[in-house]
Amino acid sequence: MAQEIASFCNEAADITIASIPDFTEREVRWLIERRAALFLDDLLLRRTQIVLDGRCSEAVVRDFGLLLAKVRGLDAGWAEQEIARCLAMPTVLPQGPARLEALEVRHG
């Protein structure tokens, strides 16, 4: 699978995602197109390790949400609603003491 992703990424110009530079736009596009990520929480929670690794941030949610909408051909309004929905989900971005607990559970 890694070779398939690498080939896809090399088919066109690619740039890193500012909020999480070890991901590129084409890599995320591959996840959306080939792994059928339809919603932002699905992309963040099931198609990547970002949340599980405790590396999710508001900026990551925003960058991935905007890219998801672009790839799926959806408008900025849909993207903003999806971003807001995910930012409110404690499983995506825990708030307050829950965030500290989640990080401790993930990283011991």
C-alpha positions as CSV (number, residue, x, y, z in Angstrom):
1,M,0.0,0.0,0.0
2,A,2.9,2.4,0.8
3,Q,4.1,2.1,-2.8
4,E,0.6,2.9,-4.1
5,I,0.4,6.0,-2.0
6,A,3.9,7.1,-3.0
7,S,3.1,6.6,-6.7
8,F,-0.1,8.6,-6.3
9,C,1.8,11.4,-4.5
10,N,4.4,11.6,-7.2
11,E,1.8,11.9,-10.1
12,A,1.5,15.7,-9.5
13,A,3.1,18.5,-7.6
14,D,2.6,18.1,-3.9
15,I,2.9,20.3,-0.8
16,T,3.1,19.6,2.9
17,I,0.2,20.5,5.2
18,A,1.2,23.4,7.3
19,S,-0.4,22.3,10.5
20,I,1.1,18.8,10.3
21,P,4.1,18.7,7.9
22,D,4.6,15.0,7.8
23,F,1.4,14.8,5.7
24,T,1.1,16.1,2.2
25,E,-2.0,17.2,0.4
26,R,-1.8,14.4,-2.2
27,E,-1.4,11.8,0.6
28,V,-4.6,13.1,2.2
29,R,-6.3,13.3,-1.2
30,W,-5.4,9.6,-1.6
31,L,-7.1,8.8,1.7
32,I,-10.2,10.7,0.7
33,E,-10.5,9.3,-2.8
34,R,-9.2,5.7,-2.4
35,R,-10.3,5.0,1.2
36,A,-13.7,6.8,0.8
37,A,-13.4,9.2,3.6
38,L,-16.7,11.1,3.4
39,F,-16.7,13.0,6.7
40,L,-13.9,14.8,8.6
41,D,-14.2,12.7,11.8
42,D,-13.8,9.6,9.6
43,L,-10.7,11.0,8.0
44,L,-9.1,12.0,11.3
45,L,-10.2,9.1,13.5
46,R,-10.1,6.1,11.1
47,R,-8.0,6.9,8.1
48,T,-5.0,8.4,10.0
49,Q,-3.3,8.0,13.4
50,I,-3.3,11.8,14.1
51,V,-5.9,11.7,16.8
52,L,-4.6,8.5,18.4
53,D,-1.1,9.9,18.5
54,G,-2.4,13.0,20.3
55,R,-1.3,15.3,17.4
56,C,-4.7,16.7,16.5
57,S,-5.2,20.4,16.8
58,E,-7.7,23.0,15.7
59,A,-5.3,23.9,12.8
60,V,-5.1,20.2,11.7
61,V,-9.0,19.9,11.8
62,R,-9.3,23.1,9.8
63,D,-6.7,22.1,7.2
64,F,-8.1,18.6,6.7
65,G,-11.7,19.9,6.6
66,L,-10.9,22.4,3.9
67,L,-9.0,19.8,1.9
68,L,-11.8,17.2,2.3
69,A,-14.4,19.7,1.0
70,K,-12.1,20.6,-2.0
71,V,-11.5,17.0,-3.0
72,R,-15.2,16.1,-2.6
73,G,-16.3,19.2,-4.6
74,L,-18.2,20.7,-1.7
75,D,-18.4,24.4,-0.8
76,A,-16.9,26.4,2.0
77,G,-20.1,26.4,4.0
78,W,-20.1,22.6,4.1
79,A,-16.4,22.7,5.2
80,E,-17.1,25.2,8.0
81,Q,-20.0,23.1,9.3
82,E,-17.9,19.9,9.2
83,I,-15.0,21.6,10.9
84,A,-17.2,23.1,13.7
85,R,-18.9,19.6,14.2
86,C,-15.5,18.0,14.6
87,L,-14.0,20.6,16.9
88,A,-17.0,20.0,19.2
89,M,-16.4,16.3,19.3
90,P,-14.4,15.2,22.4
91,T,-13.2,12.1,20.5
92,V,-11.5,14.4,17.9
93,L,-10.3,17.3,20.0
94,P,-10.9,16.8,23.8
95,Q,-11.4,20.0,25.7
96,G,-10.2,21.1,29.2
97,P,-9.3,18.3,31.7
98,A,-10.6,15.7,29.2
99,R,-7.8,16.6,26.8
100,L,-5.1,16.1,29.4
101,E,-6.6,12.8,30.4
102,A,-6.8,11.7,26.8
103,L,-3.1,12.6,26.2
104,E,-2.1,10.7,29.3
105,V,-4.0,7.6,28.3
106,R,-2.5,7.7,24.8
107,H,1.1,8.4,26.0
108,G,1.1,6.9,29.4
